[in-house]
Amino acid sequence: MLEIFMYCLLFGSFTGLISGLLGIGGGIAIVPFLAWLLPLHGMPVETSMQTAIATSLATIIITSLSAIYAQNKRGAIDWKVVKYFTPGIAIGAYFGAHLVHYLTTELLSMVFGGFLLLNGLRMALKLTPNPERKLPSPLPLSLAGSVLGILSTLIGIGGGTFTVPYMLLHNVPMKKAIAFGSTFGLPIAIFGAISFIILGLKNTIPMEGNIGYINIPAFLGISVASLFAAPIGVHLAHTLPTGAMKKTFAVIMLFVGLKMFISAIF
């Protein structure tokens, strides 16, 4: 368990940085990393993907708090939009965790990889939204939050990978979209992690170092490091040009998505 903690301590610096920089919670890196690392240290393959997703969401609680604090200091968060979006996201996260509990590791890997490939391609192609499109009224916004909450919990990415493109589709400026991504990651992570603890405790397969589906050494290692790295990412997000951030976002999703999809098939 100590080895898992040390590996994750090193890796957490990277995930915290991209969490603050891109508003994506770090889950697109954490999930495949843990899905690779944990089976090497005794985690049953049958529950490795569920544990990777659940642990990813748990770490996002910490990185989101750090990133939200930094974003709010810069006045980048519109709390009125957050108020309408959050209830739907919380409900979606609850149901998303139940889906993960019943799906196989291979299917979850394919879902994760396939989505990132499609989303990365969309951003790489620089599709532009209708310039007149704005964020919808409170009810449709809450319904959209439910869908994004389910999808985010399903693959353990905290929400930014979905909410950032959703905000950009409605002509929200990139830096504010990233701030929303960090903010919405918190309710997804909290409700998803609680659900995964409850569901994992019902599982009869032994999982050393876990509470439910959450691996404690991995959670602690990633959380401690990312807590300090996320504010650095936020600073970079408000410093780097928007175009560079979009390209970085697209490249990361394409790379990770292709790797996960191929691994699930072969």
N, C-alpha and C positions, 0 to 999 in steps of 0.2 A: 504493500500500500504506500510505503514511503517513496518508492520509485515512481508510482503514478503521480503522487503529489509533486515531486521535483520536476518531472516532465511537464506537468500542467502549469507549474509556476513559471517556467520559461515560456511556454506557449501563451499564457495569459497576457503577457506584455503585448504580444502581437494582436490578440483579439480585442483587448481594451483600446488599442490605438485605432483599429478600423471601426470599432463601435462608435467612438467619438467622431471620427473623420467622416464616416458614411451613414451613421444613424441606423446601422443594421444589426446591432446587438452582438455581433461577432459569431452568431450561430452558424453562418455558412462555412466558417472555418472550424468551429468547435465540434460540430456534429461529425464530419468525416474524420477529424483527428481522433476523437474518442472512439468512434467505431473501429478505427485501426488499432488504437492503443490498448483498450480494455481487454479484448480477447487474448492479447499477448501476455496479459497478467492474470489470466484465470477466469475472466468473465465468460459465462456461457454464451455461445454464438446466438442461441435462440432469443436472448434478451439484450444482446449488445446494442442493437439499434435503438430499442426503447430506452435503454439506460443512457445512451449518448444524447438522445433528444431531450429526455427529462433533465439530465445534468446540465445540458446547454441552457435550457430555460431557467434553471435555478441560478446559474451564474449571471444570467442577463438581469436578474433582480438587482444585483450589485452594480453592474456596469451601467444599467439604465439610471439608477439613482445618481451615480457620479456624473453621467453625461447630462441628465436633466438639470442638475444644480448648475453646471457650467453653462448650459444653453440658456437657462432662465436668467442668469447674471447678465447675459448679453441681450436680454429682451427678445429672444428669437421664438418664444413659444406663445401661441394664441390659445389661452386657456379656455376661451369660449368654445372653440372647436373641439378641444380635448374633452370638455364636459359632455358634449353630445356623442362623441365617438366612443368613449370609454365603456359605457354599459354594454353595448353590442360586442365589443372586443372581449370583455370578461366572459360573457355567455358563450361566445364562439370558442374561447380557449378551453372552457370546461368540456364542451362536446368534442373538440379536437383531440384532447387527451384520451378520451374513451375510444376514439377511432384508432389511435396509435396502439393502444393496449391489445386490440384484436387483430391488427394486421401483422404480416410476417416481416422479418428483417429485410428480406430481398425486395419485397414490394415497397417498403418504406424507402429503401435506397433508390429504387427506380423513380418513385414519386419525387423525392428530393432532387435527384440529379436531373430529371426531365424538366422540372419547373425552372431550375436555375439556368439551364440551357436556353429555354424559351425566353426567359426574362432578360438574360444577358444579350441574346440576339436582338431583342426589341430595342434595348438601349444602345447597342452598337450600331444599329441601323438609323439611329437618330430620328425616330418617328416623332413628329411634332403634333401636339394636340390642337383641337379647334381653339383659336385664340379667344373666343367668346365664352368658352366653358368655364364655369365657376363651381365652387364647392356647393353641394346640394343643401336642402333644408334639413333641420334636425332629424326627422324620422328616416329619410333615406340614408343620411349619414350614419345613423346608428345601425341600420340594416347592413350597410357596407362594412361597418366595424365587425359585425358578427361573422360575416364571410371571411374577412381578413384574419379574424381571431382563430377561426377553425383551421384555415390554411397554415397560419404561422405556427400554431401548436403542433399541427400534423408533422411538420418537419423541423421543429425546434429552433426557429431562427429569430424569434423575438418580435417580428413584425415589420422591421424597417425595409426588408427586401420586398414587401408587399405595399406598405403604406407610403414609402418614398415615391415609387412609380405612380401610385394612386393620386398622391398630391400633385405630382408633376403633370399628370393627365388633366388635372383641373387648374393648371396654370399657377400653382403655388410656387414661388421662387425656390430654387434649389436649396439654399441655406436654410430656409424655413421648413422645407420638406424634410430635410435631414433632422432638424430639431423635433419635428413631429414623430419621425421614425424612432428617435431615442425615447420620447415620451410615451408612445403607445406600446413600446416594448415592456414597460413596467407592469401594466395590468395583465398582459398576455403571460408574462413570466410568472407572476404571483399565482394567478388562478390555474395556469397550466401545471406549475410545480406542485401545488397542493393536490391537484387531481392525480398527478403521477405518483405521489407518495401513497395516497389511499389505494390506488389501483395496484401498485407494485407490492404492497403488503399482502394483497390477495394472491399473489403469484407463488406457486409452490416450488419453483426452481430456485436453488440457493444462489444468492448474489452477494459475495463477500464485499464488505465495505460500503454496502448500500443501505439507505433508508428508503424503502419502497423501490422506485426505479432510479433514485438519485444516488450517484456514487460520491461519497463524502470526500475522499482524498482529492478527486478530480475537481470537485466543486470548490474546495478550499484553495487549491493551487491556482486555478484560473481566476477566481474572485479576487484574491489578494493582489495579484499582479495587475489585473485589468483595472482595479480600483484607482491605481495611480496613473495608468496609461491613458484612460479614457479622456481626462481633461486635456491632455496633450493633443489627442485627436480632434477634440472640439476646437482648440486653438487653430489647428491646421485647416479645419473645415471653413473657418472664417478668414483664412489667409490665402489659401490656394484658389486658383481660378475655377469657376464652375465647370468648364469643359473638361479640365483635368480630372475632377472628381467623378464626373459621369463616365469617363473612359476607364477609370480605375474600378468603379462599380461594375461595369460591363465585363471587364477582363476577369475579375475575381469570380463572378458568377459563371462565366463560360468555362473556366478552368476547373473549378470545383464540380460543377454540374456534369461535365464530360467524364471526369474521373469516377464520380459516384455511379453514374448510369452504366458505364462499362463494367465496373466492379460488380454491380448487381446482376448483370447478364452472364458474365464469365466467372 
